[in-house]
Amino acid sequence: MSPEPASVLIVDDEPPARSRLKQLVTDLEGFRVVGEAGHGEEALNLCNTLQPDVVLLDIRMPGVDGLQVASQLAGWERRPAVVFTTAYDEYAIQAFEAQAVGYLLKPVRRERLQQTLDHATRVGRAQLLRIPGSAPRAHICVQRARGLQMIPVDDVLCFQADQKYVTACYTGGEALLDEPLKDLEDEFGDRFLRIHRNALVAVAWLDSLERDESGAWQVRLKGDARVLPVSRRHVGDVKRRLRAGA
């Protein structure tokens, strides 16, 4: 009995490019196209529902581009192998940082596509983990009842941890993340400040540091009514950021 063909999702904002790739993949033995997406957000939703083995991903797309899509996928527990398809060779280093397992220059050739897809399906799970030092995400992908939501990191006021879950408080509400606070601090450390063992605040949204009636330190965030406790060990860091103009 022959093995199940590897599933492939094609992502490109140009329909002719998607059609050509679809035909190329269809002609290859051992692979099947399970879906197509014309932009980054659609790609993430289809990855969530279809769970493809491989994503053929264009880099230059309006809105959420291919590098941002790959960065989001790198944090997923069940992640596909990513192969970038692009007409531009200057993205090779960024593609590696985004953990792509292949990089195909357009026009894509059949032989090269075969080799790259064969390699992509052999890549082990351990090779698809987030690489330390890779480019921080511009959006955070959140699972909602009606699909995935992309939250711009610029809109996040703070991250607050409660046991194994982290809540992202942003300008449009709150969202639960299945990511450790430490991982978020490592990724966004230049934009978020640790104020407590259970909280990170966005430097851009930091407004003031003050004491409450009991003398405990707390911070206020711009345009937000909430106050967040600051542990004594982090008071100095908050003061330095405020003196520097946050």
Order of alpha helices (4+ residues) and beta strands (2+ residues): beta-alpha-beta-alpha-beta-alpha-beta-alpha-beta-alpha-beta-beta-beta-beta-beta-alpha-beta-beta-beta-beta-beta-alpha
